[in-house]
Amino acid sequence: SLAGVAAFREFQFDWPERIGLDAVLDAERLGARARNYTQARLAAHSPDGGWTVELTDMLGDAPPVRVHGALVLVMSGVWIDDLLRQASPAARRKIFGTKGCHIVVKLPDACAGSGIATLNSRNEPLYCLPWKQYHYFGPTETAYEGDPDRVFVTPEEADDLLVEANRLLPGLRLTAADVRMTWAGVRPLTYDPHVPFGNRSRVIHDLAEDGLPNAFAMTAGPVMTHRSAGREMTQLVAQRLTPARAPQPPNYMPALRTGAEHAATLADEIFRRRGLAWTGPVSSDGLTVAANELGAMLGWDEARILQERRRFDSEWRELFAPPMQRERVALMADASP
């Protein structure tokens, strides 16, 4: 039943958080102010047509600060609808979230560097892609309306991917014990009542129609097309505002590591700054080195370093550990006195 075969080369992002972080650091180079772990809220529409935005530090107890802007760009992905409805309860739905799950396994050495793109038993895309010394299978695609901050692969989703992996490569005989780690995310697709499972077309929404003039949102903008998305939003702003400074080109080269790079937690450092945990659990020695280095930069004492290690372990187990490991930890916790 094979209809055809194609071989091709593809680019792969090491990890998307680093792409975002390098963009933030370059924006700072160009004069931007960056705040991490800050909740933004559209607080008030000003008489001059602009917006007052309230910024709340989510890790400290400092009072909120307010900033004013002539335009507001809402680029918060799957959080867009919640943010807009806080400012305008009548705001219409913009996002349809679909969940994508992946499992990471170790394939035979002969598979190193090669992958397969095909269709699963439901005629949906399925990939087996090389990832460092491992491979990952995915994605799934199901509607998601849960907490976007706590997205993880369930046992049922992992089992489904194993079934599809063994259907694709039956000689591997993969089991749950072969899964080294998992990850999942939610795609911020464009809500369209005429497209039942979300529209993948990138759309800029003029929020004046939702009672929020001089505010704009973008949906269905994945990391793969972030540069063209940035150019599109820049053009939109340029049509409405006159720049106060001379234009400066962005620098797409990865930033040289300096200081803590806005890291506030050990998970920031290991996952989002260094990408150390994207192929499985970090060794105890690796955790110690990372925690001590970040602690020295941020002035942590021994108690805080220990607390951060525990928080990292908890985040790893909840969001990235194979479901078998999560269930085992949960059973141990239930059995403890």
C-alpha positions in Angstrom: 0.0 0.0 0.0 3.1 2.3 -0.1 2.4 5.2 -2.4 5.7 7.0 -2.3 8.8 7.9 -0.3 10.6 11.2 0.0 13.8 12.2 1.8 14.5 15.8 2.9 16.5 17.9 5.3 14.8 20.0 8.0 15.8 22.6 10.5 15.0 21.9 14.2 14.8 24.4 17.1 16.8 23.2 20.0 14.3 24.5 22.4 11.8 27.3 21.9 12.3 29.1 25.2 15.8 30.0 24.2 14.6 31.5 20.9 12.2 33.7 22.9 14.8 34.6 25.5 17.4 35.7 22.8 14.7 37.9 21.3 14.0 39.5 24.7 17.7 40.1 25.3 18.1 41.7 21.9 15.1 43.9 22.5 16.8 45.1 25.7 19.9 45.9 23.6 17.6 48.1 21.4 16.2 49.9 24.4 13.3 47.8 25.7 12.5 47.2 29.3 11.9 43.5 30.1 10.1 42.1 33.2 10.0 38.4 33.9 7.2 36.7 35.9 5.0 39.8 35.4 1.3 39.7 34.9 0.0 42.3 32.5 -3.6 43.6 32.7 -5.4 46.1 30.5 -6.4 48.5 33.3 -8.0 51.5 31.7 -8.6 53.1 28.3 -7.1 56.6 28.4 -8.8 59.8 27.1 -6.0 60.1 24.5 -7.0 56.8 23.0 -4.1 54.8 24.5 -4.1 52.2 27.3 -2.9 52.0 30.9 -1.4 48.6 31.6 -1.0 47.3 35.1 2.1 45.1 35.7 2.1 42.8 38.8 5.2 41.0 40.0 4.1 37.4 40.4 7.1 36.3 42.6 7.4 39.3 45.0 5.1 41.5 47.0 6.0 44.8 45.4 2.9 46.9 44.5 1.8 46.9 40.9 3.1 49.5 38.6 1.2 51.2 35.7 2.6 52.1 32.3 0.9 53.9 29.4 1.0 53.0 25.7 -0.6 54.5 22.7 -1.1 50.9 21.3 -1.2 47.5 23.0 -0.2 44.3 21.3 -1.7 41.2 23.0 0.7 38.4 22.1 -0.2 36.0 24.9 -1.1 32.9 22.9 -3.5 30.5 24.6 -4.0 33.1 27.4 -5.4 35.8 25.0 -9.1 35.1 25.7 -8.7 35.2 29.5 -6.7 38.5 29.3 -9.2 40.2 26.9 -12.3 39.2 28.9 -10.8 40.7 32.1 -10.8 44.1 30.2 -13.9 43.5 28.2 -16.3 40.7 29.3 -18.0 40.9 25.9 -14.8 40.2 24.0 -15.3 37.4 21.5 -13.4 34.2 21.5 -10.1 34.3 19.6 -8.3 31.0 20.5 -9.0 27.4 19.8 -6.4 25.4 21.7 -5.2 21.9 20.6 -2.9 19.8 22.7 0.2 18.2 21.2 2.0 15.4 23.1 5.4 13.8 22.6 7.3 10.9 24.0 11.1 10.5 24.0 12.8 7.1 23.5 16.2 5.6 22.7 16.2 3.9 19.3 19.0 1.7 17.9 22.2 3.5 17.0 21.6 2.8 13.3 18.7 5.3 13.6 20.8 8.2 14.7 20.2 11.4 12.8 17.3 10.1 10.7 13.6 10.6 11.2 10.3 9.7 9.6 7.3 11.9 8.7 4.1 10.0 8.1 0.4 9.7 9.1 -1.0 7.8 12.1 -3.9 5.5 12.1 -6.3 8.5 12.2 -4.7 10.0 9.2 -3.1 12.7 11.3 0.6 13.8 11.0 3.0 11.6 13.0 6.8 12.2 13.3 9.7 10.2 14.6 12.4 12.8 14.8 16.0 12.6 16.1 16.6 14.5 19.3 20.1 14.7 20.6 21.0 11.0 21.2 17.3 10.1 21.3 14.2 10.2 19.1 10.7 11.6 19.9 7.3 10.5 18.6 4.4 12.9 18.2 2.4 14.9 18.0 -1.1 14.2 19.1 -3.9 16.7 18.4 -6.9 16.9 20.7 -9.0 19.9 21.8 -7.7 21.4 25.1 -9.6 23.6 27.5 -7.6 22.9 30.7 -5.0 24.9 32.6 -2.5 26.2 30.0 0.2 26.4 32.8 -0.1 22.7 33.6 0.0 20.8 30.3 1.4 17.3 30.5 1.2 13.9 28.7 -1.4 11.7 30.4 -0.9 7.9 30.6 -3.6 7.4 28.0 -1.9 9.8 25.6 1.5 8.2 26.1 -0.1 4.7 25.5 -1.7 6.1 22.3 1.7 7.3 21.0 3.3 4.0 21.8 0.6 2.2 19.8 1.3 4.5 16.9 5.1 4.2 17.2 4.8 0.4 17.2 2.5 0.5 14.2 5.1 2.6 12.4 8.1 0.6 13.5 6.9 -2.7 14.8 10.3 -4.2 15.2 11.1 -1.9 18.0 8.4 -3.3 20.4 8.4 -0.2 22.5 6.8 -0.2 25.9 6.1 2.3 28.6 9.4 1.4 30.2 11.2 2.8 27.1 9.8 6.3 27.5 12.6 8.5 28.9 10.6 11.8 29.1 7.5 13.5 27.7 6.3 16.9 26.9 3.1 18.6 25.8 1.9 22.0 24.7 -1.1 23.8 23.5 -1.3 25.4 20.0 -3.0 28.8 20.0 -4.9 28.3 16.8 -7.4 30.8 15.5 -11.0 30.2 16.6 -13.3 29.9 13.7 -16.8 28.5 14.1 -16.6 27.3 10.5 -13.4 25.3 11.1 -14.2 22.8 13.8 -10.7 22.1 15.0 -9.2 25.6 14.8 -7.8 27.6 11.9 -4.0 27.5 11.4 -3.9 30.7 9.5 -2.2 33.5 11.3 -4.6 36.4 12.1 -4.2 39.9 13.5 -7.4 40.9 15.3 -8.3 44.6 15.7 -9.8 44.5 19.2 -11.8 47.7 18.7 -14.6 45.4 17.6 -14.5 43.9 21.1 -14.6 47.2 22.9 -10.8 47.6 23.1 -9.7 50.3 20.6 -6.0 50.7 19.8 -5.4 47.1 20.9 -4.5 44.2 18.6 -4.0 40.5 19.1 -2.3 37.8 17.0 -3.4 34.1 16.9 -1.9 31.0 15.3 1.6 32.4 15.4 3.9 29.4 16.1 7.6 29.8 17.0 8.6 28.5 13.5 7.3 31.8 12.0 8.1 34.2 14.8 10.3 36.4 12.6 7.7 37.1 9.9 5.1 37.5 12.7 7.3 40.2 14.3 7.7 42.0 11.0 4.0 41.9 10.4 3.2 43.4 13.8 6.0 46.0 13.3 4.3 47.1 10.1 1.0 47.4 11.8 2.5 49.7 14.5 4.4 51.7 12.0 1.2 52.6 10.2 -0.1 54.2 13.4 2.9 55.6 15.3 5.9 57.6 14.3 9.1 56.1 15.8 10.9 58.3 18.3 14.3 56.7 17.5 16.3 55.7 14.4 15.5 52.2 13.2 17.9 49.4 14.3 18.0 45.9 12.8 17.5 43.0 15.2 20.3 40.6 15.8 19.3 37.0 15.2 22.5 35.5 16.6 22.2 33.7 19.9 23.1 35.9 22.8 26.3 35.4 24.6 25.4 34.3 28.1 25.9 37.1 30.7 24.6 37.0 34.2 21.3 35.4 35.1 19.4 36.4 32.0 16.3 37.2 34.0 16.2 33.7 35.5 14.3 33.6 38.7 14.0 29.8 39.4 16.2 26.8 39.0 13.8 25.5 36.4 14.3 28.8 34.4 18.0 28.0 34.4 17.9 24.4 33.5 15.0 24.2 31.1 14.7 27.7 29.6 18.2 29.1 29.7 20.5 26.1 29.2 18.1 23.5 27.8 19.8 20.8 30.0 16.7 18.8 30.8 15.2 18.3 27.4 16.5 14.7 27.0 15.7 13.4 30.5 16.3 13.8 34.2 19.3 16.0 35.2 21.9 14.3 37.3 22.2 15.2 41.0 25.7 16.7 40.2 24.3 18.7 37.3 21.5 20.1 39.5 24.0 21.0 42.2 26.3 22.9 39.8 23.4 24.8 38.2 21.8 25.7 41.5 25.0 26.9 43.0 25.9 29.0 40.0 22.5 30.6 39.8 22.3 31.0 43.5 25.6 32.9 43.5 24.3 35.3 40.9 20.9 35.9 42.7 22.2 35.8 46.3 20.4 32.6 47.4 21.3 31.1 50.7 21.6 27.3 51.2 17.9 27.0 52.3 16.8 28.8 49.1 19.0 26.6 46.9 17.5 23.4 48.5 14.0 24.9 48.0 14.7 25.5 44.3 16.0 22.0 43.8 12.8 20.6 45.3 10.7 22.9 43.1 12.6 21.8 40.1 12.1 18.1 40.9 8.3 18.8 41.4 8.0 20.6 38.0 10.0 17.8 36.3 7.8 15.1 37.7 4.5 16.9 37.0 5.2 18.1 33.4 7.9 16.0 31.9 8.4 12.7 33.6 7.1 9.5 31.9 3.6 8.8 33.2 4.9 5.5 34.7 7.3 7.5 36.9 4.6 10.0 37.9 2.2 7.2 39.0 5.0 5.5 41.0 5.8 8.8 42.8 2.1 9.4 43.5 1.7 5.8 44.9 4.7 6.3 47.1 3.3 9.6 48.4 -0.1 8.0 49.1 1.6 5.2 51.0 3.8 7.5 53.2 2.6 8.0 56.8 
